[in-house]
Amino acid sequence: MPEPKPSADLWRSFLKPGRGQLVVGAMLCITALLVVWTIRSQAAKPDYSNLRRSELVQLLDNLTAETRRLESEVRELTTTRDELRSGVAGAKEADDEASRRLDRLKILAGTVPAHGPGVRIVIQDPQSKVTPELLLEALEEMRDAGGEVIEFNDAARVTTGTWIGRDAAGKISVDGVALSAPYRLEVIGDPATLETGARFRGGLVSQVEGSNVQGQVTISQESDVRIDSLAQAEKPRFARPK
Amino acid sequence: MSILTELAEGALEPEYRTTTAPRRSPVRFAVAVTLATALIVVAMLATLRSDVADERSDLATRAKEAEERRDSLSQEVATLDAEIRLLQRSQIQDSGVAADVFALEAQIGGAEVTGPGLVITANDAPSGSGNGKGVIFDSDLSRLINGLWEAGAEAIAINGHRVSTLTPIRSAGSAITVDYVSISPPYQIEAIGDPSVLPSRLARTQAGSWWQYIHDNYGIGFEVFASTKDLQLPGDPGMTLRKAES
């Protein structure tokens, strides 16, 4: 446009854009479309889009391990069921299976010692900053990583109803048993998975070694962890089996 | 006049017209458009097909699939487990063992139980309130469960999932998982125990005061009801041990 024009001319040139203006306009339009499309496709992604890559890998690892565990469980259970159903097993077999089941239940209830592969975790707490909540998180992490039998400081066996709190003197206690630092966790399960679980970002190791607690964690993978402490199995007074 | 006209017309050198005339060379124009298009296409491909994004979405898809597979497997385990328990109950000769199995299973969370207790409903704060802190985290829930055990609960379920010693309460993405299954708010926690003392004992625990605090300050829903009516809690399916032996 060679020279300034009055407003009527301006209006006309707005209605009759040059080729260059048309191209720029079209490109802006396409760019805007792309931006909107990209944002929408990001937003439409499923649950995991806000996870980091490392977290996704960890999640997938856990899922795969859990799936594998379940698959072999399904195989075993199917065999057991078929035997029981066909009656070939016989009464003796049924009794044996029942007592194997009872043994397993006793381990879970914490009324017998147990051993197996696993990890030993030692938490140094020089400034007494470890809280019951931190240990509870650690316990959930171990359960998440497939921990089967867990014990604190060779003294407190973890079972279904285990709680972590403080005793009257302010010491951390597990099911009412007072613990003193260093805190030691012994866990039976897959050693590598358990260690990964504890080292997960934001997990036990980063919590304890962070600036709040300034403690130290050592984890050793063991081929045989022995857990000898026992839980007192109290008879339920209100919960009745059906 | 003719001189003036000549002066006016000749004021501009002929070269001026050729250099300032709009350059409408079709070749240049085509090149410009092609370049711009190429740029946009590259940008688009980079967004859609970048290795990182690709790998991430691939991982996310695989995680989703693995999750579905796991859920259907746990369902299968639960069905098989229930079937086996029924078959066994009818076949076991040794009644002592049978009675022990029956009682222990219920106690550790592996089988259905019934009894009085309390029901807690917990919910995220309505959006817009609570300064963005009105969301319940996995750690809040596990703390509450911890407090319930401390208060003397004998059996607990969250949104119908029984909590046993093999039940992790964690988070995956934005959702809380109980026993690896995602649950969403509102959360309903059922606990069997003495209904006359359970609520007051819970209120005296650290967990009780923490929940009262987040209820008062962040608008998180937290209501505790004693239930004298019997609650029905399912069993935690597939409580098996892979590594541990006695």
Contacts between the chains, C-beta under 8 A, distances in Angstrom:
chain1	res1	chain2	res2	distance
A	19	B	29	7.9
A	23	B	33	6.5
A	23	B	36	7.8
A	27	B	36	5.9
A	27	B	40	7.3
A	30	B	40	6.1
A	31	B	40	7.0
A	34	B	40	7.1
A	34	B	43	7.2
A	34	B	44	5.9
A	34	B	47	7.5
A	38	B	47	5.2
A	45	B	57	7.1
A	45	B	60	6.9
A	46	B	60	6.2
A	46	B	64	5.8
A	47	B	64	7.6
A	47	B	172	7.3
A	47	B	173	4.3
A	47	B	174	6.7
A	47	B	175	6.4
A	47	B	182	7.8
A	48	B	59	7.7
A	48	B	60	4.1
A	48	B	63	5.6
A	48	B	64	7.2
A	48	B	172	7.7
A	48	B	173	5.2
A	49	B	56	8.0
A	49	B	60	6.6
A	50	B	173	6.2
A	50	B	174	6.6
A	51	B	60	7.7
A	51	B	173	5.6
A	53	B	52	7.5
A	53	B	55	7.2
A	53	B	56	5.9
A	53	B	59	7.0
A	56	B	56	6.7
A	56	B	59	4.3
A	56	B	60	6.4
A	56	B	63	6.2
A	57	B	59	6.7
A	59	B	63	5.4
A	59	B	172	6.0
A	60	B	59	6.1
A	60	B	62	6.0
A	60	B	63	5.0
A	60	B	66	6.3
A	63	B	63	6.3
A	63	B	66	3.9
A	63	B	67	6.0
A	63	B	70	5.9
A	63	B	180	7.8
A	64	B	66	6.1
A	66	B	70	5.5
A	66	B	180	5.9
A	67	B	66	6.0
A	67	B	69	5.6
A	67	B	70	5.0
A	67	B	73	6.3
A	69	B	242	6.1
A	70	B	70	6.4
A	70	B	73	3.9
A	70	B	74	6.1
A	70	B	76	7.9
A	70	B	77	6.0
A	70	B	238	7.2
A	71	B	73	6.4
A	72	B	242	7.9
A	73	B	73	8.0
A	73	B	77	5.5
A	73	B	238	5.8
A	73	B	240	5.6
A	74	B	73	6.2
A	74	B	76	5.4
A	74	B	77	5.9
A	74	B	80	6.7
A	76	B	240	7.9
A	77	B	77	6.5
A	77	B	80	4.0
A	77	B	81	6.4
A	77	B	84	6.4
A	78	B	80	6.4
A	80	B	84	5.7
A	81	B	80	5.7
A	81	B	83	5.6
A	81	B	84	5.2
A	81	B	87	6.8
A	84	B	84	6.4
A	84	B	87	4.1
A	84	B	88	6.6
A	84	B	91	6.4
A	85	B	87	6.3
A	91	B	91	6.5
A	91	B	93	4.9
A	94	B	88	6.2
A	94	B	91	4.0
A	94	B	92	5.6
A	94	B	93	7.2
A	95	B	92	6.1
A	95	B	93	5.6
A	95	B	94	5.2
A	95	B	97	6.8
A	97	B	88	6.7
A	98	B	88	5.7
A	98	B	92	4.8
A	98	B	94	7.0
A	98	B	97	5.0
A	98	B	98	6.5
A	98	B	101	5.9
A	99	B	94	7.7
A	99	B	97	5.6
A	101	B	88	7.6
A	101	B	101	5.7
A	102	B	97	5.8
A	102	B	100	5.7
A	102	B	101	5.3
A	102	B	104	7.1
A	103	B	246	5.6
A	104	B	239	7.9
A	104	B	240	7.0
A	104	B	241	5.5
A	105	B	101	6.5
A	105	B	104	4.3
A	105	B	105	6.0
A	105	B	108	6.4
A	105	B	110	7.1
A	106	B	104	7.0
A	106	B	246	6.8
A	107	B	241	6.2
A	107	B	244	5.6
A	107	B	245	7.9
A	107	B	246	5.5
A	108	B	108	4.9
A	108	B	110	7.6
A	108	B	164	7.6
A	108	B	165	6.0
A	108	B	166	7.5
A	108	B	239	6.2
A	108	B	241	7.2
A	109	B	104	5.7
A	109	B	107	6.6
A	109	B	108	5.0
A	112	B	246	4.9
A	113	B	246	6.7
A	114	B	244	4.6
A	114	B	245	6.7
A	114	B	246	5.5
A	115	B	244	7.2
A	115	B	245	6.3
A	115	B	246	7.9
A	116	B	243	4.2
A	116	B	244	4.4
A	116	B	245	5.7
A	117	B	243	5.6
A	118	B	243	7.0
A	132	B	206	7.2
A	133	B	139	7.1
A	133	B	143	6.5
A	136	B	139	7.9
A	136	B	142	6.0
A	136	B	143	6.7
A	136	B	146	5.6
A	137	B	139	6.2
A	137	B	142	7.5
A	140	B	138	7.5
A	140	B	142	5.3
A	140	B	168	5.3
A	140	B	169	5.7
A	140	B	170	6.1
A	141	B	168	7.9
A	141	B	170	7.8
A	143	B	165	7.6
A	143	B	166	6.6
A	143	B	167	6.8
A	143	B	168	3.8
A	144	B	168	3.8
A	144	B	170	4.9
A	146	B	242	7.7
A	148	B	166	7.0
A	148	B	241	5.2
A	148	B	242	7.0
A	148	B	243	5.7
A	148	B	244	4.5
A	149	B	241	7.8
A	149	B	244	4.7
A	150	B	165	7.9
A	158	B	165	6.3
A	159	B	108	7.0
A	159	B	165	5.2
A	160	B	107	7.8
A	160	B	108	5.1
A	160	B	109	4.8
A	160	B	163	7.2
A	160	B	164	4.9
A	160	B	165	4.4
A	161	B	149	4.7
A	161	B	153	7.3
A	161	B	154	7.2
A	162	B	149	6.6
A	162	B	165	7.2
A	163	B	146	4.8
A	163	B	147	7.4
A	163	B	149	4.0
A	163	B	150	4.1
A	164	B	146	6.2
A	165	B	146	7.6
A	165	B	150	5.6
A	165	B	205	7.0
A	165	B	206	6.3
A	166	B	206	7.5
A	188	B	243	5.4
A	188	B	244	4.5
A	189	B	242	7.9
A	189	B	243	5.6
A	189	B	244	8.0
A	190	B	242	7.9
A	190	B	243	6.7
A	233	B	104	7.9
A	233	B	107	6.9
A	236	B	106	7.6
A	236	B	107	5.8
A	236	B	113	7.7
A	236	B	115	7.8
A	236	B	154	4.4
A	236	B	155	7.4
A	236	B	192	7.9
A	237	B	154	7.3
A	237	B	194	7.3
A	238	B	115	4.2
A	238	B	116	5.9
A	238	B	117	6.6
A	238	B	154	5.6
A	238	B	192	5.4
A	238	B	193	5.5
A	238	B	194	6.1
A	239	B	106	6.7
A	239	B	107	7.5
A	239	B	113	4.3
A	239	B	114	7.4
A	239	B	115	4.6
A	239	B	154	4.1
A	239	B	155	4.5
A	239	B	192	4.4
A	239	B	193	7.8
A	239	B	233	7.8
A	240	B	106	7.6
A	240	B	113	6.2
A	240	B	114	5.5
A	240	B	115	5.5
A	241	B	102	5.8
A	241	B	103	6.4
A	241	B	105	7.3
A	241	B	106	3.5
A	241	B	111	6.0
A	241	B	112	7.1
A	241	B	113	5.7
A	242	B	106	7.8
A	242	B	111	7.6
A	242	B	112	4.5
A	242	B	113	6.6
A	242	B	114	5.5
A	242	B	232	7.7
